[in-house]
Amino acid sequence: MTALAPTVAPTSTALLGGSIAAFGLPGATTAPAPAPLAEATFDELLACCVSERITGHLIAVLDAAALPATPTQRERAAHAHMRALARDLLLERLLVEVSSAFGAAGLEHRVLKGPVLAHTAYAAPELRSFADIDVLVRGDDFDRAVGVLEAAGGRRKYAEPRPGFTQRFGKGVAISIGPLDVDLHRTLAPGPFGLTIALDDLFDTPPTRCRIGGRELHGLGATPRFLHACVHAVLGDRIPRLVPLRDVGQLALTTPLDLDDVLATAERWRCRAVVQRASRLARHALGLTTLGPLDEWATDYRADRFERSALRSYVAPDRTYSLQAAAGVRALRGVGARAAYIRAMVVPSAQYVRDRDGGYVRRLGRALRLGGRALR
Amino acid sequence: MTTGPASDSATRPPRFAHSPTVLSRTTGETVILLTEHVDEPFELDAPAAAVWDTFATPRTLDDALGALGASFDAEPDRLEADVARVVGDLCARGALHAVG
């Protein structure tokens, strides 16, 4: 075994999952694996890779013999990967259809995350699977874009707090089309950080281009897409998922990135604390020795009060949608905007309350409990 | 007597290429394809995947046979019949198309 042939140390499934997600990145720390995993451990690892959507990296690890495996284990991994790839193709076709429909309706849009990253940031698209498709439109176009998707058979998964709320304040809406989902975005995150992003930046920087299914698709430009990877990694799930963390590592270490521009944009978006946390999480979860020039900045940066408070509403163990919504008030500028936002949060539509809380009585009970907790 | 491109195209054997709308992924020696107007992706096994790969750039059937001959230990007639069958199937599914 030489230093040029990195392998993975099977110390625990969680660590192993991180090592697999990091496979192939410069600076990924790896150690020799002496023998195939026991069947029960492999089962656990495969379930982790399927749920984290990193079967592509698992296959790369097995192909490189960085993790010894029995023929049965290889076959099961290959089968799981084929299922993931088949779903990726169905989602890509839906993406092409959505992009074509938006194009025909004159709706400017950007493709976020999975498919464009798979085709432009990774060595092969098979390495980056995805669960749904994410498309960003301008706030002014948001309701029209929802109409286009509904006309194509789409169905909103949740009502908005009040008519026009998402177009002005919301992150976006999930729309089911058959068995697949389109996440239609107005901004990149719910809550306060979604409200501080300069949305024009997302459209005004030169897009990343790729061709899928005969159609040219536009993703975010280099700086916004790295910041979106950080936002997704840190603010997306309470326990950060490996795919967005790998995206952070992938973009930081293998694509041209102008760090000065990244940090200046993050400052303007008031989300430098998110970038700092993303770089720390990526290094830790993926076992990377470095994220390049980002390390030094992340070590020294001290977040301001707004960023600390906003970040807490996403990463606190007791995080709730209500907590994020409340933190959103501080991110808004202007009395009118704050009043409209608060009104929608305090007196939402009946449909929204049914979707989120099951009814006004339950919502009131939850509000009282949250209030009581805040007073203690 | 007719001359020029029209007569050339009438006598020239057709060239085939990947359809621009087909979506694909590769894992190991297997290729997964999804074509328009079909609900399920389908898989190509290793030999069919080799034929598919050959048409990444437009080629005639004869060109493809020349490229594939070195990879397969088969009688030329048998190879030609098998490749023609795979090409026919891929064209019928909309994964390959004839180009000018």
Interface residues (C-beta under 8 A of the other chain):
Chain A: I59 D63 A78 H81 M82 L85 A86 D88 L89 L90 E92 R93 V96 A124 P125 E126 I212 G213 G214
Chain B: S19 P20 T21 V22 L23 S24 R25 T26 T27 G28 T30 I32 L33 L34 E40 P41 E43
